[in-house]
Amino acid sequence: MTDKLDLDFVRGQFPTFSEPSLAGQAFFENAGGSYACAPVIERLTRFYRQRKVQPYGPYEASRLGGEEMDEARTRLAAMLGVAPDELSFGPSTSANTYVLAQAFRAWLSPGDAIVVTDQDHEANSGPWRRLADAGIGIREWHIDPESGMLRLEDLENLLDESVRLVCFPHCSNIVGAVNPVIEITAAAHAAGAFVCVDGVSYAPHGLHDVGRMGPDIYLFSAYKTYGPHQGIMAIRRELGEMLPNQAHYFNADTLYKRFTPAGPDHAQVAACAGMADYYDALAAHHGIGGDAPARRAGVHELFRTHETELLQPLLDFLKSRNSVRLIGPDDAAVKAPTVAVELPGSGAAAAESLVAHGIMAGGGDFYAVRALQALGIDPDKGVLRLSFVHYTSRAEVERLIKALDAVL
Ligand SMILES: Cc1ncc(COP(=O)(O)O)c(C=O)c1O
C-alpha cells in the first residue's frame, strides 16, 4: 500500500485535464462544483445511448438501467456505512432539505424547537427557519464573529427537551473548518434531538462512515463530489419511517422513495455508481484492500494527506498579507481546502482579476449570506473563495499563490 496519492493516475481519471479548451487554466472553484470523473461520464453516456428507457421493465435495456440505479444506491450506501434503503437521491441538496422540512413541518408540534446555525449554506438553514410560521421555535447557534467557528458549549446552552432537531454543516463553504460531527451529534442525541448534517462541503474531500458518525440525516451533492448533478441523502431508518411520507402514497413503504416526491433522474442516479468506481480504482491503484468502507477510508486518508500538504502554504501566504482577512482556521489540519478571504474590494472583482493569470476562482456570498453577515462582511462585497480538491497539483497551488501575489 502507498500512502502518497499518485497524482498522474488521479488526473488521468478526469477527462477535463486533457481538454484543450481548459488547457493552461487552474481550477480553484471546486467548492462550487467539481470536475466529473471518467467512470461517471462513461456511465452517463452509456445510459443515454443504451438504456434511456423507463427502468425496471422486463426488456434488456430497461432491466440494465434499473439494475444500474440500484447498483449506485447499494454501493454508495455500503461506502457510507448505511443500509441500501437508507440512501436516496434527489435533484439537489437544497431540494432534499426542502422536502425534509415539509416532513418535519407535519411531524412537529407548535412549541417544538429546531437549532440552526449561521455558519450554514442557506440550503440547510432557510427551509428549517421557515417552520417558524408553523409555531416551531427556531434557535440560532451563532458562530464566533471573529473566527467563524461554532462552539459546542453554545449549542449545549440551546438544548433542552423542546429541541427536536439540530442542523449544522460538516464544514462551512466559507469558514472551511471541519466541525466535530461525532461530538455535536452526541450532544444533540443526549438531549433527545435528531441531527441533520450538511455534508456538501466536506464530502469532496472524502466520504465518511456516516453510520458510525451518527447523524440521523447526512446530505451531500454528487456534482461537487466528482459525480453528476444529484443530491444524495442518507437518513436513518427510525427517523425515515417515522416522518410522514412525502412521495406518492403507494411508495410509502419504500424508505428510499419516501423523501423523493419527484421521479428520479434515472441516468444521473445510475451514473452515481461511477463515483464508487472511482474510489475503487483509486483504492486498487494504491494497494488499498478490504471491504467498501475500508477502501473508502483508505482513499479518504490519501485525499486528506495530499490536500493538507498543499493547503498549508496557501494559508501561510494569505496570513502574511495585511490586506487580506483569512476566514476560518489557518491550520490546514483542521480545515478543508475551501479558503475564503475578505479583501478591501469585492470578492468577485478579485476573482475576475485572477482570470488573466489562468486561475478559475469565484467571488460573492456563495449562498452563505448569514455567515458573511455574522462575520461582519457585507454580502454584496462578498469574499474571494479559493477551493481545491485532491486532484489539484502542487504546481497549481504555487501558480495560484503567484497570481494572488500579483493581484492582491
Ligand atoms: C455547503 C453547501 N451546502 C449546500 C449546498 C447546496 O447544494 P445543492 O446545490 O445541491 O442544492 C451547497 C452548494 O453550493 C453548499 O456549498
Ligand as a Chemical Component Dictionary entry (heavy atoms), coordinates in Angstrom:
data_LIG
# 
_chem_comp.id                   LIG 
_chem_comp.type                 NON-POLYMER 
_chem_comp.pdbx_formal_charge   0 
_chem_comp.three_letter_code    LIG 
# 
loop_
_chem_comp_atom.comp_id 
_chem_comp_atom.atom_id 
_chem_comp_atom.alt_atom_id 
_chem_comp_atom.type_symbol 
_chem_comp_atom.charge 
_chem_comp_atom.model_Cartn_x 
_chem_comp_atom.model_Cartn_y 
_chem_comp_atom.model_Cartn_z 
_chem_comp_atom.pdbx_ordinal 
LIG C1 C1 C 0 -22.227 23.764 1.945  1  
LIG C2 C2 C 0 -23.301 23.664 0.924  2  
LIG N1 N1 N 0 -24.477 23.136 1.277  3  
LIG C3 C3 C 0 -25.481 23.000 0.404  4  
LIG C4 C4 C 0 -25.341 23.405 -0.889 5  
LIG C5 C5 C 0 -26.493 23.248 -1.817 6  
LIG O1 O1 O 0 -26.306 22.158 -2.647 7  
LIG P1 P1 P 0 -27.198 21.955 -3.928 8  
LIG O2 O2 O 0 -26.655 22.862 -4.978 9  
LIG O3 O3 O 0 -27.047 20.503 -4.254 10 
LIG O4 O4 O 0 -28.590 22.316 -3.564 11 
LIG C6 C6 C 0 -24.137 23.970 -1.318 12 
LIG C7 C7 C 0 -23.972 24.427 -2.715 13 
LIG O5 O5 O 0 -23.171 25.256 -3.015 14 
LIG C8 C8 C 0 -23.093 24.095 -0.378 15 
LIG O6 O6 O 0 -21.913 24.630 -0.724 16 
# 
loop_
_chem_comp_bond.comp_id 
_chem_comp_bond.atom_id_1 
_chem_comp_bond.atom_id_2 
_chem_comp_bond.value_order 
_chem_comp_bond.pdbx_ordinal 
LIG C1 C2 SING 1  
LIG C2 N1 SING 2  
LIG C2 C8 DOUB 3  
LIG N1 C3 DOUB 4  
LIG C3 C4 SING 5  
LIG C4 C5 SING 6  
LIG C4 C6 DOUB 7  
LIG C5 O1 SING 8  
LIG O1 P1 SING 9  
LIG P1 O2 DOUB 10 
LIG P1 O3 SING 11 
LIG P1 O4 SING 12 
LIG C6 C7 SING 13 
LIG C6 C8 SING 14 
LIG C7 O5 DOUB 15 
LIG C8 O6 SING 16 
# 
